[in-house]
Amino acid sequence: MAWQRPDGRLPYELRPISFHPNFTRFAPGSVLARCGDTQVLCTVSVNKGVPKFLEGTGKGWLTAEYRMLPSATQKRQERELLKLSGRTQEIQRLIGRSLRAAVDFEALGEHTLIVDADVLQADAGTRTTAITGSFVALAHAISKLLQEGMLERSPLCGQVAAVSVGLLEGEPLLDLNYIEDVAATVDFNVVMNQHLGIIEVQGTAEEGSFSRTQLDQLLDVAQKGIQELLIAQREAIADWKGLFVGD
């Protein structure tokens, strides 16, 4: 018997996705990204200067931080203060790696972009929602920096979105919610660019193993979802055509 999705979605259907730009006042770029019941506040700030290994190169940098608010889940979680969990460190590195694929650091100059992804409510897919929403926040931040004259030209040379996929009762499903994420025998997070080139794939068999055919099926499902996310991102960026300098 095939898995019945709790929210009635089709196997290849995303949860409702929305982006609410300018959600906060002070960050150059801010977006509340909603994917079903998962909500992530994504902000992008800018600092003059770069890490020491880039000083004098004329190139900029992008780094990311990820946190989950204590009340983001049903059971309150302790705040991570002096020591970050391995999961948090892994996710924020993933966000940083993913978004760096979208930036021309020579055009950015010696500035550092700081991405903050704060999970307000979690129903699985927090890291993929953080990446997808943070890209929109990044575009808004770059737009503001151009308007203020801090940048001479746009460094936005790529587009990045991410989604989760999984196998449940042998069937590939797109954009898992929490119930599905817990039940999945195989769980993947996939990050792609505007050409549907793979930036990163994180995947594991929670029990047993999976075949090469099933891997291809999961990537096909992920690609379909990311195509839709890329369109939604562009629709949330008013001056997209003027900002994007890629091909």
FENMO-V489648 format. One record per run of one state. SS is the DSSP state (~ for helix, > for strand, _ for the rest). FROM is the first residue (numbers start at 1). TO is the last residue. Records with the same first field share a line. If there is no record, write none. Layout:
# FENMO-V489648
SS=FROM-TO, FROM-TO
This chain:
# FENMO-V489648
_=1-16, 22-28, 36-37, 49-51, 55-60, 69-69, 73-85, 101-102, 104-104, 109-110, 122-125, 148-155, 157-159, 169-170, 175-177, 184-185, 194-197, 206-211, 236-239, 244-247
>=17-21, 29-35, 38-48, 61-68, 103-103, 111-121, 156-156, 160-168, 171-174, 186-193, 198-205
~=52-54, 70-72, 86-100, 105-108, 126-147, 178-183, 212-235, 240-243
